[in-house]
């Protein structure tokens, strides 16, 4: 049956079920039965090969161990293979539900999808070899290989879809937890952990001075150490600071404390080093909290425009919305002319005043539905939603005229500022970096043509030969 | 060559390069050359089949169109196929870089991975059929099929890894943008958009009263409408409120305004309906902002314990850390005994006071590195980091004794509260739901045994036959 026939003939089949039905319809029942026998006879050995190879995969080790494989996974994979290649026609709804559940469990366990695909590839290689031994006519062999490849691949596709969906939800929640916790409790958190660190420092000195019997309490198992490994690393992911603190902590626990507890009276130099390491940790921790405040603000503190790190979020959404709703979408790439010489002449205070002044003009020239980013040192990017190229050029010219004014310095001196603007509109390419490149090229052309002007990307493109 | 031989023989090969080299080493140069010829001759037709099928895939339509395929994707896929199956040995580093770049672009464009896998499956089916026509001995056929399947699958694996990595970063940034914007500008945002809605309402009434020539300005293209579609939907994703507002907006733009502008003098009933719809939108918008405030707080307002929605974040991390660092991890599932009768007897104020009182005892009994969740109505879950089962049971008993005390009501009446506690420890299973189920079972047993007690999951399991 064709896809259309399947979809129209039986109202009960969902699009997912149609996918499976197409594969199952293509196979002769006798061949399916032979494949089922083969899987039944060789599944255990195939699963053995599968896990012995996967256990050596570097990205599988965080969640795979011999014990987990033996206790849970070996029998689960066996059941999965047998249900996928059963001799009788499978219950499609159940088949789909199984693949989804596996995808969901993998997302919860953070088993990377590509590791699962790697495992499936190994299994397919093993099963394919067996098919060559069983099926002797090319026609039967071809059908059987198609059957095995498509059943396995479709199962992995469905797992993958569920995996990505669920992972997305989990990552959103992780990030929400991090930001909510940072936003609410961060000052209290910092004070509590500063105190916990000092408390441990006090206890350890006391133990050393009083010659307490070993083992002395380690910093890693103290309130501070536990917080760092379990909450700190969640609040400040991907930062070097946490790693530096861990290094100091290890030095204290594995070198300094054993040395101090072994010697009576304690070595004064070692005690000073211990104190220095504790100070170092305190300093690093303060830094962590400070850094995160700056990072979480989302806006450039000088100009109040959006932080560039949010550009992918906005551009991907707007491009998708343009495609889906068929509304226009344009961007402006704006660069302050001769900014370096302004900075050289009026100092950084002058430069900062210009940046603030230009940003104010940008904000007042745009609607509340537009997005204004600080793109680089003296560069801004504006995303103009539901705006065609003609209107975008008008906005650009309005901004350019608005900016070209006299900025009065607190010192009384004044000077004029101009900007060059590249204008580009969404042309249907789903990768937003193409749009940014278009605007960049137009801006480059505006600069090359003498600055203080707005240039449309397509015009710049048409004129490009002249540039060379 | 084996994996080990490859890794030790040539220091230059990375683990990824070894994967490719193994596939390439397994194929005879003559067969590789024949496959390369075949791909060269049939690639264009295969790509044609690929896109004509993929263009009907429901999840491919948001980013695939005939124009995009013809302008960009067709030739890109052709080049990809030819480079993957070249007659000469490929540059491995470049091969890997290509797959990664594709994965990254797919993540940026939000092309779902399973759609790519679906396309690859179609391509493999086409190529496999061709192989059966070319290779006549089973040995050659087997080698050629292995080669094509493994090259394609490994390419998809590498894309997948990059895709998930990059998607993760993008989702984090999306969520950060949303929360940062909600946290900072939300009150201003609400006021500005309320005003924008009123402003449009005023303009449209004026236009109707003055009998202005059509077309009258639509709400969707007003400042408010643009904000709703471009920023509101980003700030409040997955909420029904946005959809309800869109429905009202469509009714206004497509039914009410055309009707009002067609009739002179305007129909009073229609004007009243317009006003009612605007009020409805204002009401829905206020609701959206209010809801989001509650949702973003992260903590249960009554007990100040963590919102249950963060449970997956914490449990997945702690289970992974236990596996990796080989430290123990235990949880307590705590239920207030006879809570229903407390509520019945003392009313909701009494019930709330008990919940708050118990939560305070939990917080004071735990370390700052532990996590306390409101799990259900009268149920709490505590994640005790780096804590073995013996210590966890001690904490449970400490909590139980601490809670069993007399709560004095503001009215002067007093009553005693007890809790039942299920205690479970991480046993190596990477899916944290197993751990929660263990604790749940132990709690059930503690209840069945007469309440006001702590029960360890393994003990509960051993005693289960008695329960029946």
Interface residues (C-beta under 8 A of the other chain):
Chain A: X15 X58 X62 X63 X65 X67 X68 X71 X72 X105 X108 X109 X110 X111 X112 X113 X114 X117 X118 X120 X121 X124 X125 X128 X129 X132 X138 X141 X142 X145 X146 X149 X150 X153 X154 X156 X157 X158 X160 X161 X164 X167 X168 X170 X171 X172 X173 X174 X175 X176 X177 X179 X180 X181 X183 X184 X192 X193 X196 X221 X223 X226 X227 X229 X230 X231 X234 X296 X297 X298 X299 X309 X310 X312 X313 X314 X316 X317 X318 X320 X321 X323 X324 X325 X367 X368 X369 X385 X386 X428 X429 X430 X431 X432 X433
Chain B: X15 X58 X62 X63 X65 X67 X68 X71 X72 X105 X108 X109 X110 X111 X112 X113 X114 X117 X118 X120 X121 X124 X125 X128 X129 X132 X138 X141 X142 X145 X146 X149 X150 X153 X154 X156 X157 X158 X160 X161 X164 X167 X168 X170 X171 X172 X173 X174 X175 X176 X177 X179 X180 X181 X183 X184 X192 X193 X196 X221 X223 X226 X227 X229 X230 X231 X234 X296 X297 X298 X299 X309 X310 X312 X313 X314 X316 X317 X318 X320 X321 X323 X324 X325 X367 X368 X369 X385 X386 X428 X429 X430 X431 X432 X433
